[in-house]
Amino acid sequence: MEVLCSRQEAIASWVEAEIGMRQVALVKRRLKEMVEDYGSRAKALEEAIAEIHVDLDRRATAILQLKGAQEAKEATSATSATSVFQEEALEAELLQEESLFHLRHRQVQGLEERLQDLLAQEGPRMEALGAWVAVHEPLLTKELERSEKAEQAAAAEAACEAAKQELTIDLAKQRRSEHVFLAEACAAAVAEAERAARQAAALYRQRGLLLRDVDGLGREERAAAGRAESACQHLRRDRRRAVAAVAKGLWEQGPASLRGVCPKEARQRAAAQAEELVEASRGEQIQELRSLNEEMARVNAEMVELKELSKAEDAQVEAAWKQPNEAQRQLKVAEAQEAVPAARRSHSGIRRSGSVGRKAEPEGRLETVVLALRELEQQQQAEMAARESQAMEIQAALEAAEASLQRCRAENRAESAAALRRLRRASGETEDAERKCCELAAAKERVCRALRDMSFGTLRPSNEVVCAPEAEERRPGDGEAPIEEDLRCFYRQVLPLLQGIAVGALRPPRTALEERQLVLSSDFQRLELWMPDVPATRAAASGPARKRVADTFLRLETLARVHLPKATQLAIQRKAALTSASKSRFSLRFELVVMGSDTWHLATSDVQTLQIITSAVKALLAAKGRLGALALSACGLGDRRKQSDSPRL
């Protein structure tokens, strides 16, 4: 409401100043027109007067010439009629010129009188209008400029408040969004870490299973290698035995050519021949084995064909069950039954003939061993190839699993590092904010301590007269900056409020004044009311263990002005004391007008205290925008005061 009233007052003053400026412009324009009109009229009169003066000069010259001619004629007068006529003509012309000269002279006098009357009539009016314009124009210009500045300041203040609110809202939104983003990022990082841990555990389990399978395959490979080695040993043993047996038989039943040779050489020849015979028999056995395998393959193919034929016949039989021709079905079944035993008999005959042939040969056992060895070698090679392929597949799977695990670890590490960086940045900002808060708290404590140390005297809450302290003149020492005079003056004005002043406060719903202590806070931001028995200075000095709270307070940013009633103004003008003016203790009332809240109704006991309070509050209102800086500057001033007072203590 107060802001609206002040805004309306500013608008009204601006409108008045604008109207006044328009009036001044109108008067100036009218004055200019009058000056131009009267100037043109005066110029016309002056030109007419100049023309008449020229005509008068010309006629005066003509009159003088005529008079000269008349005198010449009189001097040389003649009796002729012609000379008489000429003289009469000259006299008539002279009389006419004289009459015209007098007429022009009277016209000049009339014009001069009119010009003087015009100047006498309009001159004072023009001078008055000029003086009015000269007086009102600067005043109205200043008033208009002041109104415009006030309007601009109000608009700038409103825009500043709106910008502050928008900035606060934007900062709050940004902090909330950052908090939500960090929370979501942390939750996502935790979920991703858990998922990666589960995947890693599954991969570790799979790796354990694969390692166990690899160990089993290794054991099987070693067992197969052992079996193959034993089979090879048996084969080599059987071969040696066969070679020895063949060599012995050759030695015992050999030709006569060997009997004349050295026994050792003969034995060597017999062994060589035995080896050749064994190798030849082995090759024959291998060829027979191959042929036998081919026959077995053909038999197997025939068996497969027979199986397919039997399946086809079975299908035909199943389809023929529904047909009435049962004899044809039985015939086909009989033919199939006859074909199958015939094939079986042929196959068994082949096997029996092969077995008989093998039994008939002397090297049957060696062939069996060779076949077993071949089968073992083939099985070993197949097993080794299968194991190698399986090992390669397992190795590829392990490499892929390790690559995916490393990739997941890298992604989780990157996300964790990003989340950790954001967390560290947030913690750093939090630490900076906490450090700033601690610094502000320390600065506040220093300010309070400096203000307590700088107190020049304690105000009494009784009826004693409150005196403003006088600052002691002191020059700055080496390394100190000179104290600004405005800071010293400001501190002189607000120091009584910092120490506390006894006032009477009207607290609704009570109708009587109650004694309180009006105190300014150490950060120059609040005016507080304390109980008279516990002033603010003593409560602050009692420490945090016995900290007290003010009865009420108002913020200086909401304080609009100080209002003095008419009775208080009259008392200030008369310099009336409390004891001689009224029986009440607090009689000089004043009000602190607060924006958006109730007005504070206070009272003091004497005029000097009221003047100190009003001057201090006005100084605070004048410096409302830089109270924080003044509080910090007062901290340095308090430190200097403490240093200057310490030698005296």
C-alpha positions as CSV (number, residue, x, y, z in Angstrom):
1,M,0.0,0.0,0.0
2,E,2.8,2.4,0.9
3,V,4.5,1.6,-2.4
4,L,1.3,2.3,-4.3
5,C,0.8,5.6,-2.5
6,S,4.4,6.6,-3.2
7,R,4.0,5.6,-6.8
8,Q,0.8,7.7,-7.1
9,E,2.5,10.7,-5.5
10,A,5.4,10.4,-7.9
11,I,3.0,10.2,-10.8
12,A,1.0,13.2,-9.5
13,S,4.2,15.3,-9.1
14,W,5.3,14.3,-12.6
15,V,1.9,15.3,-14.1
16,E,2.1,18.6,-12.3
17,A,5.6,19.2,-13.6
18,E,4.5,18.2,-17.1
19,I,1.6,20.6,-17.0
20,G,3.8,23.4,-15.7
21,M,6.3,22.8,-18.5
22,R,3.6,22.9,-21.1
23,Q,2.4,26.2,-19.6
24,V,5.9,27.6,-19.8
25,A,6.2,26.4,-23.4
26,L,2.9,28.1,-24.2
27,V,3.9,31.4,-22.5
28,K,7.2,31.3,-24.3
29,R,5.5,30.8,-27.7
30,R,3.1,33.6,-26.9
31,L,5.9,35.9,-25.8
32,K,7.8,35.1,-29.0
33,E,4.8,35.9,-31.1
34,M,4.2,39.2,-29.3
35,V,7.9,40.1,-29.6
36,E,7.7,39.3,-33.4
37,D,4.4,41.3,-33.7
38,Y,5.6,44.3,-31.8
39,G,9.0,44.2,-33.5
40,S,7.4,44.2,-36.9
41,R,5.1,47.1,-36.0
42,A,8.0,49.1,-34.5
43,K,10.1,48.3,-37.6
44,A,7.3,49.5,-39.8
45,L,7.0,52.7,-37.8
46,E,10.7,53.3,-37.9
47,E,10.8,52.8,-41.6
48,A,7.9,55.2,-42.1
49,I,9.7,57.7,-39.8
50,A,12.9,57.3,-41.9
51,E,11.0,57.8,-45.1
52,I,9.3,61.0,-43.8
53,H,12.7,62.2,-42.5
54,V,14.1,61.8,-46.0
55,D,11.1,63.6,-47.5
56,L,11.5,66.4,-45.0
57,D,15.2,66.7,-45.8
58,R,14.4,66.8,-49.5
59,R,11.6,69.4,-49.0
60,A,13.8,71.5,-46.6
61,T,16.5,71.5,-49.4
62,A,13.8,72.6,-51.9
63,I,12.6,75.3,-49.5
64,L,16.1,76.6,-49.0
65,Q,16.6,76.7,-52.8
66,L,13.4,78.5,-53.3
67,K,14.3,81.0,-50.6
68,G,17.6,81.6,-52.1
69,A,16.0,82.1,-55.5
70,Q,13.5,84.5,-54.0
71,E,16.2,86.6,-52.3
72,A,18.1,86.7,-55.6
73,K,15.0,87.9,-57.3
74,E,14.4,90.5,-54.7
75,A,18.0,91.7,-55.1
76,T,17.6,92.0,-58.8
77,S,14.0,93.1,-58.9
78,A,12.7,94.2,-62.2
79,T,9.6,96.0,-63.3
80,S,8.6,93.7,-66.0
81,A,5.4,91.7,-65.8
82,T,7.3,88.5,-66.3
83,S,9.4,88.9,-63.2
84,V,6.3,89.7,-61.2
85,F,4.7,86.5,-62.3
86,Q,7.8,84.5,-61.6
87,E,8.0,85.9,-58.1
88,E,4.4,85.1,-57.3
89,A,5.0,81.5,-58.6
90,L,8.0,81.1,-56.4
91,E,6.1,82.4,-53.4
92,A,3.2,80.1,-54.0
93,E,5.6,77.1,-54.4
94,L,7.5,78.1,-51.3
95,L,4.2,78.3,-49.3
96,Q,3.1,74.9,-50.6
97,E,6.5,73.3,-49.7
98,E,6.4,74.8,-46.2
99,S,2.9,73.5,-45.6
100,L,3.9,70.1,-46.8
101,F,7.0,70.3,-44.6
102,H,5.0,71.1,-41.5
103,L,2.5,68.3,-42.3
104,R,5.3,65.8,-42.6
105,H,6.8,67.0,-39.4
106,R,3.5,66.6,-37.6
107,Q,3.3,63.0,-39.0
108,V,6.7,62.2,-37.7
109,Q,5.8,63.5,-34.3
110,G,2.6,61.4,-34.3
111,L,4.5,58.2,-35.3
112,E,7.1,58.8,-32.7
113,E,4.4,59.3,-30.1
114,R,2.7,56.0,-31.2
115,L,6.0,54.2,-31.0
116,Q,6.7,55.5,-27.5
117,D,3.2,54.6,-26.4
118,L,3.6,51.1,-27.8
119,L,6.9,50.6,-26.0
120,A,5.4,52.0,-22.8
121,Q,2.4,49.8,-23.0
122,E,3.8,46.4,-24.1
123,G,7.3,46.6,-22.7
124,P,6.4,45.9,-19.0
125,R,4.1,43.0,-20.1
126,M,6.8,41.4,-22.1
127,E,9.3,41.9,-19.3
128,A,6.9,40.3,-16.8
129,L,6.3,37.3,-19.1
130,G,10.1,36.9,-19.6
131,A,10.7,37.1,-15.8
132,W,7.9,34.6,-15.2
133,V,9.4,32.2,-17.8
134,A,12.9,32.7,-16.4
135,V,11.7,32.0,-12.8
136,H,9.4,29.0,-13.5
137,E,11.2,27.2,-16.3
138,P,14.3,26.0,-14.2
139,L,12.0,25.1,-11.2
140,L,9.6,23.1,-13.4
141,T,12.5,21.6,-15.3
142,K,14.1,20.4,-12.1
143,E,10.8,19.1,-10.8
144,L,10.2,17.3,-14.0
145,E,13.7,15.8,-14.0
146,R,13.3,14.8,-10.4
147,S,9.9,13.2,-11.1
148,E,11.3,11.3,-14.1
149,K,14.3,10.1,-12.1
150,A,12.0,8.9,-9.3
151,E,9.8,7.1,-11.9
152,Q,12.9,5.6,-13.5
153,A,14.2,4.6,-10.1
154,A,10.9,3.0,-9.1
155,A,10.7,1.2,-12.5
156,A,14.3,0.0,-12.1
157,E,13.7,-1.2,-8.6
158,A,10.6,-3.1,-9.7
159,A,12.5,-4.6,-12.6
160,C,15.4,-5.5,-10.2
161,E,13.0,-7.2,-7.8
162,A,11.3,-9.1,-10.6
163,A,14.8,-10.1,-11.9
164,K,15.8,-11.2,-8.5
165,Q,12.7,-13.3,-8.1
166,E,13.2,-14.8,-11.6
167,L,16.8,-15.5,-10.8
168,T,15.9,-17.1,-7.5
169,I,13.2,-19.3,-9.2
170,D,15.7,-20.2,-12.0
171,L,18.4,-21.1,-9.5
172,A,16.0,-23.2,-7.5
173,K,14.8,-25.0,-10.7
174,Q,18.4,-25.5,-11.8
175,R,19.3,-26.9,-8.4
176,R,16.3,-29.2,-8.3
177,S,17.0,-30.4,-11.9
178,E,20.7,-31.0,-11.0
179,H,19.7,-32.8,-7.9
180,V,17.2,-35.0,-9.8
181,F,19.8,-35.6,-12.6
182,L,22.4,-36.6,-10.1
183,A,20.0,-38.8,-8.3
184,E,19.0,-40.5,-11.5
185,A,22.6,-40.8,-12.7
186,C,23.6,-42.3,-9.3
187,A,20.6,-44.7,-9.5
188,A,21.5,-45.6,-13.1
189,A,25.1,-46.1,-12.2
190,V,24.2,-48.3,-9.2
191,A,21.8,-50.4,-11.4
192,E,24.4,-50.7,-14.1
193,A,27.0,-51.7,-11.6
194,E,24.7,-54.3,-10.2
195,R,23.9,-55.6,-13.7
196,A,27.6,-55.7,-14.5
197,A,28.3,-57.5,-11.3
198,R,25.6,-60.1,-12.1
199,Q,27.0,-60.5,-15.6
200,A,30.6,-60.8,-14.2
201,A,29.4,-63.4,-11.8
202,A,27.6,-65.3,-14.6
203,L,30.7,-65.1,-16.7
204,Y,32.9,-66.3,-13.8
205,R,30.5,-69.3,-13.3
206,Q,30.6,-70.0,-17.1
207,R,34.4,-69.7,-17.0
208,G,34.5,-72.2,-14.1
209,L,32.3,-74.6,-16.1
210,L,34.4,-74.2,-19.2
211,L,37.6,-74.7,-17.2
212,R,36.2,-77.8,-15.7
213,D,35.2,-79.1,-19.1
214,V,38.7,-78.3,-20.4
215,D,40.2,-80.2,-17.4
216,G,38.0,-83.2,-18.2
217,L,39.0,-83.0,-21.9
218,G,42.6,-82.8,-20.8
219,R,42.2,-85.9,-18.6
220,E,40.5,-87.8,-21.4
221,E,43.2,-86.7,-23.8
222,R,45.9,-87.9,-21.4
223,A,44.1,-91.2,-20.9
224,A,43.7,-91.7,-24.7
225,A,47.3,-90.8,-25.2
226,G,48.2,-93.4,-22.6
227,R,46.1,-96.0,-24.3
228,A,47.6,-95.1,-27.6
229,E,51.1,-95.3,-26.2
230,S,50.4,-98.7,-24.7
231,A,48.9,-99.8,-28.0
232,C,52.0,-98.6,-29.8
233,Q,54.2,-100.4,-27.4
234,H,52.2,-103.6,-27.9
235,L,52.4,-103.1,-31.6
236,R,56.1,-102.6,-31.5
237,R,56.5,-105.6,-29.2
238,D,54.4,-107.8,-31.5
239,R,56.3,-106.6,-34.5
240,R,59.6,-107.4,-32.8
241,R,58.3,-110.8,-31.9
242,A,57.1,-111.4,-35.4
243,V,60.4,-110.3,-36.9
244,A,62.3,-112.5,-34.4
245,A,60.0,-115.5,-35.1
246,V,60.4,-115.0,-38.9
247,A,64.1,-114.5,-38.6
248,K,64.4,-117.7,-36.5
249,G,62.4,-119.6,-39.0
250,L,64.6,-118.3,-41.8
251,W,67.7,-119.1,-39.9
252,E,66.6,-122.6,-39.2
253,Q,65.0,-123.3,-42.6
254,G,67.0,-120.9,-44.7
255,P,68.9,-121.8,-47.9
256,A,72.3,-123.3,-48.0
257,S,73.8,-120.0,-49.0
258,L,73.5,-118.7,-45.5
259,R,75.5,-121.6,-44.0
260,G,78.8,-120.5,-45.3
261,V,78.5,-116.9,-44.1
262,C,79.3,-115.5,-40.7
263,P,76.6,-116.2,-38.2
264,K,76.3,-112.7,-37.3
265,E,76.0,-111.5,-40.8
266,A,73.6,-114.4,-41.5
267,R,71.5,-113.4,-38.6
268,Q,71.5,-109.8,-39.9
269,R,70.4,-111.0,-43.3
270,A,67.8,-113.1,-41.8
271,A,66.5,-110.2,-39.7
272,A,66.5,-108.0,-42.7
273,Q,64.6,-110.6,-44.7
274,A,62.2,-111.1,-41.8
275,E,61.6,-107.4,-41.6
276,E,60.9,-107.3,-45.4
277,L,58.6,-110.2,-45.1
278,V,56.8,-108.6,-42.1
279,E,56.5,-105.3,-43.9
280,A,55.2,-107.1,-47.0
281,S,52.7,-109.1,-45.0
282,R,51.7,-105.9,-43.2
283,G,51.1,-104.2,-46.5
284,E,49.1,-107.1,-47.8
285,Q,47.1,-107.1,-44.5
286,I,46.5,-103.4,-44.9
287,Q,45.3,-103.9,-48.5
288,E,43.1,-106.7,-47.3
289,L,41.9,-104.5,-44.5
290,R,41.1,-101.8,-47.0
291,S,39.3,-104.2,-49.3
292,L,37.4,-105.5,-46.2
293,N,36.5,-102.0,-45.3
294,E,35.3,-101.4,-48.8
295,E,33.2,-104.5,-48.7
296,M,31.8,-103.5,-45.3
297,A,30.9,-100.1,-46.8
298,R,29.2,-101.8,-49.7
299,V,27.4,-104.1,-47.3
300,N,26.4,-101.2,-45.1
301,A,25.1,-99.4,-48.2
302,E,23.1,-102.5,-49.2
303,M,21.8,-102.7,-45.6
304,V,20.7,-99.0,-45.8
305,E,19.0,-99.7,-49.1
306,L,17.3,-102.8,-47.6
307,K,16.2,-100.7,-44.7
308,E,14.8,-98.0,-47.0
309,L,13.2,-100.7,-49.1
310,S,11.7,-102.3,-46.0
311,K,10.5,-98.9,-44.8
312,A,8.9,-98.3,-48.2
313,E,7.3,-101.7,-48.2
314,D,6.1,-101.2,-44.7
315,A,4.5,-97.9,-45.8
316,Q,3.0,-99.7,-48.8
317,V,1.7,-102.5,-46.5
318,E,0.2,-100.0,-44.1
319,A,-1.5,-98.3,-47.1
320,A,-2.6,-101.7,-48.5
321,W,-4.3,-102.7,-45.2
322,K,-7.3,-100.9,-46.4
323,Q,-7.3,-102.5,-49.8
324,P,-9.3,-105.8,-50.3
325,N,-6.4,-107.6,-52.1
326,E,-4.9,-109.3,-49.1
327,A,-3.1,-111.9,-51.2
328,Q,-1.0,-109.4,-53.0
329,R,0.0,-107.9,-49.7
330,Q,1.1,-111.2,-48.3
331,L,3.1,-111.9,-51.5
332,K,5.0,-108.7,-51.2
333,V,5.8,-109.4,-47.6
334,A,7.0,-112.9,-48.4
335,E,9.3,-111.5,-51.2
336,A,10.7,-108.9,-48.8
337,Q,11.3,-111.6,-46.2
338,E,13.1,-113.8,-48.7
339,A,15.2,-110.9,-49.9
340,V,16.4,-109.9,-46.5
341,P,17.7,-113.4,-45.4
342,A,19.4,-113.8,-48.7
343,A,21.3,-110.5,-48.2
344,R,22.1,-111.5,-44.6
345,R,23.4,-114.9,-45.8
346,S,25.6,-113.2,-48.4
347,H,27.0,-110.8,-45.9
348,S,27.7,-113.6,-43.4
349,G,29.3,-115.6,-46.1
350,I,31.5,-112.7,-46.9
351,R,32.5,-112.3,-43.3
352,R,33.0,-116.0,-42.8
353,S,35.2,-116.2,-45.9
354,G,37.2,-113.2,-44.7
355,S,37.6,-114.7,-41.3
356,V,38.6,-118.0,-42.7
357,G,41.2,-116.3,-44.9
358,R,42.6,-114.4,-42.0
359,K,42.8,-117.5,-39.9
360,A,44.5,-119.3,-42.7
361,E,47.2,-116.7,-42.9
362,P,50.2,-116.9,-40.5
363,E,50.2,-113.3,-39.7
364,G,46.6,-112.9,-38.5
365,R,47.4,-111.7,-35.1
366,L,49.7,-109.0,-36.5
367,E,47.0,-107.8,-38.8
368,T,44.5,-107.6,-35.9
369,V,47.0,-105.6,-33.9
370,V,47.6,-103.3,-36.9
371,L,43.9,-102.8,-37.4
372,A,43.4,-102.0,-33.7
373,L,46.4,-99.6,-33.9
374,R,44.9,-97.9,-36.9
375,E,41.6,-97.6,-35.3
376,L,43.2,-96.2,-32.1
377,E,45.2,-93.7,-34.2
378,Q,42.1,-92.6,-36.0
379,Q,40.2,-92.3,-32.8
380,Q,43.1,-90.4,-31.2
381,Q,43.3,-88.0,-34.2
382,A,39.5,-87.5,-34.2
383,E,39.5,-86.9,-30.5
384,M,42.5,-84.6,-30.8
385,A,40.8,-82.7,-33.6
386,A,37.5,-82.5,-31.6
387,R,39.4,-81.4,-28.5
388,E,41.3,-78.8,-30.5
389,S,38.1,-77.5,-32.1
390,Q,36.3,-77.5,-28.7
391,A,39.3,-75.9,-27.1
392,M,39.4,-73.2,-29.8
393,E,35.6,-72.6,-29.4
394,I,36.1,-72.4,-25.6
395,Q,39.0,-70.1,-26.0
396,A,37.0,-67.9,-28.4
397,A,34.0,-67.9,-26.0
398,L,36.4,-67.0,-23.2
399,E,37.9,-64.2,-25.2
400,A,34.5,-62.9,-26.2
401,A,33.4,-63.1,-22.6
402,E,36.5,-61.4,-21.3
403,A,36.1,-58.7,-24.0
404,S,32.5,-58.1,-23.1
405,L,33.5,-58.1,-19.4
406,Q,36.3,-55.5,-20.1
407,R,33.9,-53.4,-22.1
408,C,31.2,-53.5,-19.4
409,R,34.0,-52.7,-16.8
410,A,35.1,-49.8,-19.0
411,E,31.6,-48.4,-19.4
412,N,30.8,-48.9,-15.7
413,R,34.2,-47.3,-14.8
414,A,33.4,-44.3,-17.1
415,E,29.9,-43.9,-15.7
416,S,31.2,-44.3,-12.2
417,A,33.9,-41.8,-12.9
418,A,31.4,-39.3,-14.3
419,A,29.1,-39.8,-11.4
420,L,32.0,-39.5,-9.0
421,R,33.1,-36.3,-10.7
422,R,29.6,-34.9,-10.5
423,L,29.5,-36.0,-6.8
424,R,32.8,-34.4,-6.1
425,R,31.8,-31.2,-7.9
426,A,28.6,-31.1,-5.9
427,S,30.5,-31.8,-2.7
428,G,33.0,-29.1,-3.6
429,E,30.2,-26.6,-4.2
430,T,28.7,-27.7,-0.9
431,E,32.1,-27.2,0.8
432,D,32.5,-23.8,-0.8
433,A,29.0,-22.8,0.4
434,E,29.8,-24.1,3.9
435,R,33.1,-22.3,3.9
436,K,31.4,-19.1,2.8
437,C,28.9,-19.6,5.6
438,C,31.7,-20.1,8.1
439,E,33.5,-17.0,6.8
440,L,30.3,-15.0,7.0
441,A,29.7,-16.3,10.6
442,A,33.3,-15.5,11.5
443,A,32.9,-12.0,9.9
444,K,29.7,-11.5,11.9
445,E,31.5,-12.5,15.1
446,R,34.3,-10.2,14.2
447,V,31.8,-7.4,13.6
448,C,30.1,-8.0,16.9
449,R,33.3,-8.1,18.7
450,A,34.6,-5.0,17.0
451,L,31.3,-3.2,17.7
452,R,31.5,-4.2,21.4
453,D,35.2,-3.1,21.5
454,M,34.4,0.2,19.7
455,S,31.7,1.3,22.1
456,F,32.6,4.7,23.5
457,G,30.0,4.6,26.3
458,T,27.0,2.6,27.4
459,L,23.6,4.3,27.1
460,R,21.5,4.1,30.3
461,P,17.9,2.8,29.9
462,S,16.7,5.2,32.6
463,N,15.7,8.9,32.3
464,E,19.3,10.0,31.6
465,V,20.0,12.0,28.5
466,V,21.4,9.9,25.6
467,C,24.5,11.6,24.2
468,A,26.0,10.7,20.8
469,P,29.6,9.7,21.2
470,E,32.3,11.7,19.7
471,A,34.9,9.9,17.6
472,E,38.5,10.3,18.7
473,E,40.7,11.8,16.2
474,R,43.5,9.4,15.3
475,R,45.8,9.2,12.3
476,P,46.3,5.9,10.6
477,G,49.5,4.1,11.4
478,D,51.9,2.4,9.1
479,G,50.3,-0.1,6.8
480,E,46.7,1.1,7.5
481,A,44.3,2.7,5.1
482,P,42.8,6.0,6.2
483,I,39.3,5.7,7.6
484,E,36.6,7.3,5.4
485,E,34.8,10.2,6.9
486,D,31.4,9.1,5.7
487,L,31.9,5.7,7.4
488,R,33.0,7.4,10.6
489,C,29.9,9.7,10.4
490,F,27.6,6.8,9.7
491,Y,29.0,4.8,12.5
492,R,28.6,7.8,14.9
493,Q,25.0,8.0,14.0
494,V,24.1,4.3,14.4
495,L,26.4,3.5,17.4
496,P,23.6,4.4,20.0
497,L,21.3,2.0,18.3
498,L,24.0,-0.7,18.4
499,Q,24.4,-0.2,22.1
500,G,20.6,0.0,22.8
501,I,18.2,2.8,23.6
502,A,15.4,2.7,26.1
503,V,12.0,3.3,24.4
504,G,8.4,2.8,25.0
505,A,6.6,0.3,22.7
506,L,2.9,-0.1,22.1
507,R,2.2,-3.8,21.5
508,P,-1.4,-4.7,20.5
509,P,-3.8,-5.6,22.0
510,R,-2.3,-3.7,25.0
511,T,-3.1,0.0,25.1
512,A,-0.2,1.1,27.4
513,L,3.4,1.6,26.5
514,E,5.9,-1.0,27.6
515,E,9.5,-0.3,28.2
516,R,11.8,-2.0,25.7
517,Q,15.4,-1.7,24.4
518,L,15.6,-0.6,20.7
519,V,18.7,-2.3,19.3
520,L,20.3,-2.4,15.9
521,S,21.6,-5.9,14.9
522,S,25.4,-6.4,14.4
523,D,24.9,-7.0,10.6
524,F,22.9,-3.8,10.2
525,Q,19.9,-5.7,8.9
526,R,17.3,-5.6,11.7
527,L,15.9,-3.3,14.4
528,E,15.1,-5.4,17.5
529,L,13.1,-4.9,20.7
530,W,14.6,-6.5,23.8
531,M,13.3,-6.7,27.3
532,P,14.8,-4.0,29.5
533,D,16.2,-6.5,32.0
534,V,18.1,-8.5,29.3
535,P,19.6,-6.0,26.8
536,A,21.0,-7.3,23.5
537,T,24.7,-6.5,24.4
538,R,24.5,-8.5,27.6
539,A,22.7,-11.4,25.9
540,A,25.4,-11.5,23.2
541,A,28.2,-11.4,25.8
542,S,26.7,-14.3,27.7
543,G,27.9,-16.8,25.0
544,P,26.1,-19.5,23.1
545,A,25.3,-21.4,26.3
546,R,22.9,-18.7,27.5
547,K,21.8,-17.3,24.2
548,R,18.6,-15.2,24.3
549,V,16.2,-14.2,21.5
550,A,14.8,-10.7,20.9
551,D,11.2,-9.9,21.7
552,T,10.4,-8.8,18.1
553,F,12.3,-7.3,15.2
554,L,11.8,-5.8,11.8
555,R,14.0,-5.9,8.7
556,L,15.4,-2.7,7.5
557,E,14.6,-3.6,3.9
558,T,10.9,-3.4,4.8
559,L,11.2,-0.1,6.7
560,A,9.8,2.8,4.6
561,R,10.2,5.9,6.8
562,V,10.0,7.5,10.2
563,H,6.8,9.5,11.0
564,L,6.6,12.1,13.7
565,P,3.2,13.3,14.9
566,K,2.4,17.0,15.2
567,A,2.7,17.0,19.0
568,T,6.2,15.5,18.8
569,Q,7.2,18.0,16.2
570,L,6.0,20.9,18.4
571,A,7.9,19.4,21.3
572,I,11.0,19.2,19.2
573,Q,10.6,22.8,18.2
574,R,10.1,24.0,21.7
575,K,12.9,21.8,23.1
576,A,10.5,20.7,25.9
577,A,11.8,18.3,28.4
578,L,9.9,15.2,29.7
579,T,9.7,16.1,33.4
580,S,8.4,19.6,32.8
581,A,6.0,18.7,30.0
582,S,4.1,15.7,31.1
583,K,3.8,13.2,34.0
584,S,4.2,10.2,31.6
585,R,7.7,8.8,31.2
586,F,7.5,8.3,27.5
587,S,5.7,11.2,25.9
588,L,7.5,11.9,22.7
589,R,5.9,9.4,20.3
590,F,7.1,8.4,16.8
591,E,6.2,5.7,14.3
592,L,8.3,3.4,12.1
593,V,6.2,2.8,8.9
594,V,6.8,-0.8,7.7
595,M,5.8,-1.9,4.1
596,G,3.3,-4.7,4.1
597,S,3.0,-4.9,7.9
598,D,1.8,-3.0,11.0
599,T,3.4,0.2,11.9
600,W,5.6,0.3,15.0
601,H,4.4,2.8,17.6
602,L,7.3,3.9,19.8
603,A,8.0,6.7,22.3
604,T,11.1,8.3,23.9
605,S,11.7,10.2,27.1
606,D,13.4,13.3,25.8
607,V,14.0,15.2,22.6
608,Q,17.7,14.4,22.3
609,T,17.0,10.7,22.4
610,L,14.4,11.1,19.7
611,Q,16.7,13.1,17.5
612,I,19.4,10.4,17.9
613,I,17.0,7.7,16.9
614,T,15.6,9.5,13.9
615,S,19.0,10.5,12.6
616,A,20.2,6.9,13.0
617,V,17.2,5.5,11.2
618,K,17.4,8.0,8.4
619,A,21.1,7.2,8.0
620,L,20.2,3.5,7.8
621,L,17.4,4.2,5.2
622,A,19.8,6.3,3.2
623,A,22.4,3.5,3.1
624,K,19.9,0.7,2.7
625,G,21.5,-0.7,-0.4
626,R,25.0,-1.0,1.1
627,L,24.4,-2.0,4.7
628,G,26.3,-5.3,4.3
629,A,29.4,-3.5,3.0
630,L,29.1,-1.0,5.8
631,A,28.9,-3.8,8.3
632,L,32.1,-5.3,7.0
633,S,33.8,-1.9,6.9
634,A,32.6,-1.3,10.5
635,C,34.4,-4.6,11.3
636,G,37.7,-3.2,10.1
637,L,37.0,0.1,11.9
638,G,36.3,-1.9,15.1
639,D,39.6,-3.7,14.7
640,R,41.5,-0.4,14.3
641,R,39.6,1.0,17.3
642,K,40.6,-2.1,19.4
643,Q,44.3,-1.7,18.3
644,S,44.2,2.0,19.2
645,D,42.6,1.3,22.6
646,S,44.8,-1.6,23.5
647,P,47.8,0.5,24.7
648,R,45.6,2.5,26.9
649,L,44.1,-0.7,28.4
